[in-house]
Amino acid sequence: MRSGAVGMLLASALLLAACSDEAEPIPQTPLDEPLAAPVYDPSLEPAEAAMALTPEASTVLVVMDFDQLRLQLEQSGLTSESKARARKKFWRTAERESVLFSPGLLRSEDKRLRKKYGFTQDDVSWEARFDVPTSSLGTAGEGWVLKLRDDLDLDGVRRAVEAGEGPLGGAVVDTTNSLVTLGSTTDPGASWAADPDRIALVGPTASATYVDTACVPYDVAFADGDEADLAPAPAGDLDDLDDLGPFSVSYGTELVTVRLGLARNDVFDRARLPDVLPRTDPDFALGYLDPVADPGGGRIGYRLGDPDVAERLAQQRRLPFAVCGSGSS
């Protein structure tokens, strides 16, 4: 595997523990049954918490941590009870400076919801969206989870759901956890939380997170592109890639972190793919800048360029670093 230099290797430290005496090995008792999948845990970071509610058959999960975004934009504590001027300022700044996979499920209904039911998008702590298999909603579509602030009176939320207001029609209110859901699963064993590889891709704080279950086919990453037309050198670059399963992209207001799984020797090759393969539309280099690679952690780091471009490329799966290698399914 080539390891051409791409930026600087992310600094990492290994803590080595020395043992002076040999210790007796601790006997391992085999489990008679596999460990149960984690249930929904409100104390977890939103992207990880949402996995216990995401149906196993879903292929993409995007999570917006609005509380974290408010903190980053110095609007911590903003709610529907805040002054209109502060609320408008937050959204203007967020749209200009941040990756927004969702501009807010409830925002189009904010005025009506605030007047009739006493809550708005500004009371949403985090929001998750995922594609929903046919069996969950009757027809394939999009499912979602809204985590409302813990001190919000949910009476108005229940009434809005019962009235089918805006996108809330058909939703379910979980008063214990302050959740409103549509198309989510109630069985952790049939959720993304049942897959340790997916859980391992998230956790650290991020204002926006994109998680995909598989590598991106060449003709998706490069719309209207044909892998067969590649010159020998870039075609060889694809041949050198290891297989890729689930991966994630976490966004802050300045930095982006791609996680491909632990101990990957192809992160340098994947980080340089945008330089040797055809340009995406829009150009990947406009949204993701100055790559640095960490093979031990299986990560690629970027500076965030144009947030809108970065979001569009992820939503459209035009992510060269995640392209399938030649021969991959």
Secondary structure, DSSP 8 states (H G I E B T S, - for coil): ------S------------SS----------SS--------TTS-HHHHHHTTSBTT--EEEEEEHHHHHHHTT-TT--TTS-HHHHHHHHHHHHHHS--S-S-TTGGGHHHHHHHHS--GGGEEEEEEEEE-HHHHSS-EEEEEEEE-TTS-THHHHHHHHTT-GGGTT-EEETTTTEEEES--S-GGGBGGG-HHHHTT--S--SEEEEESS-B-HHHHTTT--GGGS-HHHHHHHHT------EEEEE-SSEEEEE--SS-TTHHHHHHHHHHS---SS-HHHHEEEEEEETTTTEEEEEE--HHHHHHHHHTT--GGGB--TT--
